[in-house]
């Protein structure tokens, strides 16, 4: 149909202004649906959107300021061309009869599942059928919480990634929040907070940890940057085996680990297949934060108390709630892992972020600050002003330097007093941020 004819049809289809239905005024009508009471238990807004709102307000106040973000852990460097070329080629093939594909397996393309099993978990006994491809680790956290249900008890590192806690709150696994007397931060009743602080080398004293059904554990840790040693993970696995618990091990930053004594996977520890689920992501090592691709490993040996395989239930959740990760994204994920060239390309990106982290650590050390992380992680964990609240420090840094960080208290009561600084930016912006911070802190 010619364009002018389409316009005339549309004009006739639009209701004239003089007969448009009147706009109702007054208070909005309500449904009879009751709100999930657990939503009201969530504290404030989710941490990272809250930081984004504060950044937006700051930029309105200082429209000429060149804000540098070392806050939200969003990658900034381009995805290697060998990866994007694979996605582009796959996308173009969808325009041909021969290359078109519709729904794929909800669990993921077999070729990618096999590549993850072979490349990420060599000699660990992981089968491709135990790998479930997803749209990111954070989404898998929510699906796992849904699978576990409201009646399980959970433990988290303190400080920890807030997604573990908030999803538990929404599911009804916790009680209300209360102010922690020691830190002044809030903690939820029903959650076991495993303190990870400089005083215990960022690994909890498991002899003092209450038994729970599920233990969320991130290594290298977000936010502290600490990578657990082989002995520490052996303690964790043994603890879970003694207590009949399930460990959800988040290895999203495993590619940043240096040294043979710090496992990149919990399955490097004997016995882990019987007690652990591992979740991971292409976001932080391949720049897929916007592309969205991750995976979960659920071993066949992992059983519930009644002998049912946990993988059976996770497969049911995946096939019910998720139609599978984007096939285009999976083509890119395969390009990251399937060839030596792809693996080398993403490794160079990780190396660049690690160098940024070294620059940040060196800067804070030169200023005499208490600083941790950065060696095995893109995150630096620093106490700039002992005794001051994290949000106050965040606000002053932003006001005085136009640099975005993340307040440590957003990761739990154990994070109070610290800020997390991210290495995810270009080298020149990281160097500029360090110059601003040095002027402010010196």
N, C-alpha and C positions, 0 to 999 in steps of 0.2 A: 504494500500500500504506500503511495507517495506520502512524503512528509507532511504536505499541507492538508491532505485528507485525514491523516492521523490526528493533527492538531484540531481539526473541526470535530472529529469524533470525541476527543477528550473534552472540548469545550461543552459539548452537549451533555457529557457525562457528569460534569461538575455541577453541583447544586448551586443555583444562583444565591447570591448573598442575601437577597430580600426574603428568601424562604428557608434559609438555613435554620436548623433546629436551635432553639434558645439554649444558651449556656446556663447550666444550673449554678446558682450562687449559694453561699452558706457552707456550713461544715460538710466535709465529705461523708458519704454514707459508709457504714461499716458492715462487714460480713458477720456471720455467726461463727466463723472459724477461730478457734483459740490459738493464740501464738504458742510456738514451742517455748516452754519456760526456760529451757537451757540457753536460748539465745540471749536472754536478759542477763545471764550470768557472765557472759563474755565481757572482759574488761576493756572499756573504751573501744577504739577502732583497732583493726588489725595493724600491727606495727608499721609495716612498710607503706601502706596507703596513708597512714598518719604522717609519716615523714614527707611523703609527696605533697600533702596538703600544706605542710609547714614550708616546704620549699617554694610552692606556688605563692604563698603569702609573702615570703621574703623577696621574691622576684618582683612582686607588685610594689613593695616598699622601696626596693633598690632596682629600678628597671635597667640601669646601666651596668649593674654588677655582673661580672663573669663568674657565675657560680660553677664550682667544680664538685662533682659528685664522687665521693669515696664512701658512699653509704650503701644503698641497696645493691645487692650482689648481682648486678646485671652486666653481662659481658659487653665489651665495647669494640673489640677488634673484629675485622671482617672474617667471615667463614672462609676457609681455604677454597680456592677455585675448583680443586679436584672434587670437592664435596658438592658445591653448588652446581657444577657442571653435570654431575650425576642426577641431581634433582631436576635440573632443567631438561635433560635428555628424557628422563622418565615422564615429566609433565608434557612435553611435546608428543611423546608416543601415545598419550591418552587421546590425542586428536586423530588417531588412525584406528581403523577397524582391528588391525593386528595388535596394536599396543594398548587398546583400551582395557581397563579392568575396573570392576565395580567393588562391591564389598570384598574385603580380604578376611582372613581368619582373625577372629577377635583376639586371639593370643599373639598375633603378629606373624609376619612372613617367616617361613621356615629358614630361609637363607640368612636372615638377620639373627634369628634366635641361635642358629648354629655358630655364626660368627662371634656372637657374644660369649657363648659357652667355650669356644675354642681359644679366642684371643684374650678375653678378660679373665677367664677362669681356667687357664691351662693346668693340667695335672691336679685338678681339685675335684674331679669326679662329677662335675656339673653337666647334666644332659640338656640338649636343646629343648626337650619337652618340659623342662623345669623352668624355662625362661619365659616370662610373660612381657611382651612389649607394651608400653604405655605411652601416654602423653606427658609424662614427667613424674618425678619422684613425689612431688607434693600431691598430685592426684592419686598416686598409689597409697599415700598415707591415709587419705580420706576413704579410699575403697577398703583398705585393711581395717580401719576403725569400724566401718559399716559391717564388715564380715565378723569381727570380734563381738560386736553388739554392746549393749549398755551395761551388762553385768560383769564385765571383766574389770580387774584393777590394773593400773598402769604405773610405771616408773619412768622418769625422764632424767637426763643429766640436768644439772643446774649450774650454769646457764645452758639453755638449749634452744634449738630452732622452735619458734612459737607454734608452728603448724601441728606438732604432736599434741600439744596441750589444748589448743583451740578446737581441734577436731574431737578430742576426747570430751570437752565441755559440751559441744553441740550434741554428741551422741548420748549424753547423760551419764558418763562414766565418773563424774566428779561431783563434789558438793560445791557450795558457794565459795567465793574468794574471800580471803581475810588478809589483813595486813601482817606481814612477817615482822616480828618484833626486832629481829637482829638487823635486817637490811632496810626495813621501811617499805619494801616492795610488797606485792600481793602474791599469795600462793593459794591454790585451790585445795579444799578439803578432799581427801580421797586419792590424791596423787602423791606418790613417793618421789620427793625431790632428792636426787643423788648429787650432793655437792661436789663440784669439780672446780677447785681453786688452786692458786699458786701453792698454798700450804700442803696440799696432797698431790702435787704434780698433775693436777687436772684429771685425776682418776679417782672415782669414789672409793671410800673405805667400805667394801662390800660386807664386812662383818657387822656394820651398823645399818645396812639397808634392809628395810622390811620386804618380805616376800610379796611379789605381785605376779599377776598372770602374764603381763606383757611388759617388756623392757624396751624402750626406745633409746637407741644408742647411735650417735653420729661420730664417725672418725674418718678423716680429720674432722674435728668438731667445728661446727658452726654455732657459736661465734668465736671460740677461744683460739682456734687454729691448731689445737693439740692433736697429734696423731698418736693413738694408743700403741704401745709396744706389743710385741708378740706375747710377752709374759702377762701383760695386762689383759689382753683379749682372751688368753687362756683362763685367767681368773674369772672373766665374765662368762665364758662358756661353761666352766665348771659350776659356777654359781647358778646358772640357769638350769643345768642338768640336775643339781641337787634339789632345786625347788620346783622342778617341773614347769618352768616358765618358758615363754617364747621371746626371743630377742628379735626385734626389728632393727636391723643394722643398716644405717644410711651411709653409703659409700660414695655420695655424689662428688666428693672432692678427692677421691682416691688417686687420680692421675697426678696430683701435686705432691704425693709422698716421695721422700728421698730416703734411701737406706734400706737394707735388707731386714732390719729388726722391727720395722713398722709395716705390718701387713696391709695390703690394699684391699683385701677381702677377708671377712670373718671365716670363710671356708678354708683359709690357710691353717686354721686351728683344728686339730683333730676333735671329732665329736660335734662340730658345729652344725653339720647337716641335720642332726636330730633335734636341734633346738632353735635354729635361726632362719629367718627370712631376710634376704638382702635386697634393698632398693637402691637404684642408682639412676643416673641421668646423663644425657649428652649435653646438657646445658652449659656446664662450667668447663668442660674440656674441649668441646667442639663449637661453642658459641650458639647453641640451639635454644637459647632462652626464649626466643620468639617462634622458632620452628616447632618446638615442643616434641620431645622424644625422650623416653626413659625405659626402664625395665625393672621387673621384680623377679627374684629367684625364689621359688618355693620348692624345696627338695621333697622328693617322694617319701623320705624317711620321717619327715615332720608330721607327728600325729597328735590328734586331740586325746583327751582322757579316755574317750570311748573307743579309740582305735581308728577313727575316721581320718583319712589323709587331709591335712589342711589344704593342700593343693586342689583337692576336689572342690572345696567350698570357694576358694579364690577363683577358680575357673568359672564357677557358677555366678559369682559376683561380676566378673569381667564380661561374661557373655550376656548377662542381664542388663548391666548398667553402662556398657561401653561397647561401641561398635568397632573398636580397634583404632590404633594410631594411624595417622595419615600415611597412605602408601607413598606419597612423595617424600615425606619426612623419613620414612624407613629406607628409601633409596639413598638418601643422604647419609643416614646412619651406617648403612652397609659400606658406603664409600670411605667412611672414617676408619673402618676396621679391616676390610677385606684385602687391602693391598698395603705393601710396605710404604708406598708413596703417600697414601692416605694417612696412615699412622704417623708418619714423620711430619706431615703437614700440621696435624692437630697438636703434636708434641711441641712444635715450634711456637704455637700460640700460647700453650701452657707455660713454656719457658719464659716468654715475654712477661706474662703476669707475675711469675715467680721473681723475676728481676725487679719488677715494680715493688713487690712486697719487701725485697731486700732493701731498696731505697727508703721505704717507709720505716723499717726497723732501724736502719742506720741513723735516720733523722731523729727518731725518738730517743735512741740510745745516746746520741751526741748531746741531746738536751737533758740527759740525766733522768729520763722518765722510766717508769716501771712498764716494760713492754714484753709481750709474749706473742707466740705464733709467727707466721710469715715464712718459716722454713719449709713446712709441709702443707701449706694452705695459702690461699689468696687473701686471707684475713689476718689483720694485726689487732691484737687485744691490748689496750693500753689504759693505764690509770694516770690521768694527767694531773688531777687535783685531788689528793686524798681527802676524804671526808665530804666531798661535794656530790650532790645528786647528779645522776647521769644526764637527765633531761636538761638540767641547768647548764651542764658543761656543753652538751650538744648545742643548746641555744646560743651560748656565748661564742662558741667556735663559728657558728653560722653568721652571727651578727658581726664579729670582728674580722673574719677571714673570708667569708662567702664560700666556705667549704662544708659540704655535707658529710656527716659521719652517722653512726647509729648509736643511740644510747644503750648502754649495756643492760639496764633494767628491763628493756623490752624483751630480753631473752630469759627473764626469770629473776627471782630475788637475789640469786648468787651473782648476777651481773651488775648489781648496783655499784656505782663508783667508777665503772669502766666505760669506755666507748670502743666500738668496733670500727676499724678503718679498712676499707676494701682496696685491693690492688687492681680492681677492674676499671682501668682507664688507659688512655694512651700514655706513653712515657713522658712526653713533654708536659702533660697536664698533671701527672703525678709529681714531677719535679717542681712545677709551679706551686702546687698545693703544699709541698714540703717547705718551699721558701716562705709562703704565707704563714704556715704553722710555726716555723722557726721565728719569724718576726713577732708573732703573737706570744709565743711561749718563752722566748729567751729572756 
